[in-house]
Amino acid sequence: MDMEGICGLTTAEASARWQRGEGNRVVLASSRTYWSIVRENLFTFLNGAFAAIGLVLTWLGNYGDAFLVVVVILGSRRRQRLPGNLGQ
């Protein structure tokens, strides 16, 4: 595309449009808080079941298996985020 001969608005034109309300005003606000996102993704039924299993295994002294449950929970979080990351 030939950019020669193309010019933008002058300062006066931009100011006049802004006064008429024709400017771009971007509001950078999230509809959800960080804590609500963490709560929604961390406190799920499946994670609760895994946590209960991990607590029972810890109570029984199977620390290696309990650690494996933590790894499974963290791995499931990564798998759930992957499709969102690939879409960007």
Residue pairs with C-beta under 8 A, 6 or more apart in sequence:
9 17
17 23
41 77
41 80
42 77
46 76
47 73
47 76
50 69
50 72
50 73
51 69
51 73
53 69
54 66
54 69
54 70
55 66
57 63
57 65
57 66
57 69
58 66
